[in-house]
Amino acid sequence: MKWTVLWKPDAESDLAALWVDADDKADLTATSNRIDVLLRKDPLKTGESRADDDRIHFEPPLAVLFTVDAQDCKVFVERVWRVS
């Protein structure tokens, strides 16, 4: 089953700001693409569960906080940030 991945506006803005300031733009682009692929494939097996419906996934140099709507097969990326 394929899931629809939607980035919330704040997460999109954060990713754009990270990319603009990055020395490793190609790496950030590739990492964000890998995250999208993982979340489209099986978000319930990606990352770790947190409170409520939140999940967190680390894919250095990025990490994302996301929620899964299993009924509608949608994934919402809520936040993204840089990790070491």
ABEGO torsion letter per residue (X at the ends): XBBBBBBBAAAAAAAAAAAAABABAAAAAAAAAAAAAAAAABAAABEBBBBEABBBBBBOABBBBBBBBAAAGBBBBABBBBBX
